[in-house]
């Protein structure tokens, strides 16, 4: 696959991700996107707190970030058609994210078959003390249909 | 003069509902998702009314996998906190300010079909509850209880 086509694929993926309502509402930003690899960040937001006593973000917010980042890695992959839907997503929470810090997720789509894509992802805060969470995901690949159910 | 048992019973039910409200309303992320909780006997059903911000795909519209996972994780946490408080012998669980939430260690979600732009429901079931760890299963559906659109298993660290 030539370089130009790969870039346009990433650009398309980026445009698609920017239209996702939940990601916009949470203020997620795509920092890097390139042929099966993605970096997406989530700024600290008090609305996403899970523990009011410590101000730590809810695990669900971190998993939404990881799911988005993993999905971004999948749809930017050169062998993947238009749409990918999560089939299986496993997340491990290593420690609480530091309150007040943004979280950055990095995902790699490391294998693609005709129907399935496999992804690994990790999320880190700004403290530089190792990941806060890790995830593995399996996505089903779908061609865009007009009446997809 | 003593009050009628019906009045006492409804007062008790109201206080339980309020306690559940208090437990969940402390969590800002629950408000962000727009989740509500309904108590029938000792069964908690979480309700996630559809809103556009929950979409992960605008066309065709489908709930974001992250929103679905978060909905199920919160359901598991609330159920676990409630059961934990009941087992401790509180008549009105979680009425104490000090109730601390368990921490999620691992959470695995299976997506069985797309989440339609509709109201979603979820129920959690504590499979095992030990002194340190607990395992919870969650099922989520929309129109039909028997047609799940997602399910999950989570492992949690209990508050010490």
Interface residues (C-beta under 8 A of the other chain):
Chain A: X19 X20 X21 X22 X23 X24 X25 X46 X47 X48 X49 X50 X51 X52 X57 X58 X59 X60 X61 X63 X64 X65 X66 X67 X68 X71 X83 X85 X86 X87 X88 X89 X90 X91 X92 X93 X96 X145 X147 X148 X149
Chain B: X26 X27 X28 X29 X31 X32 X33 X52 X53 X54 X55 X56 X57 X58 X60 X62 X64 X65 X66 X67 X69 X70 X71 X73 X74 X101 X103 X104 X105 X106 X107 X108 X109 X110 X111 X114
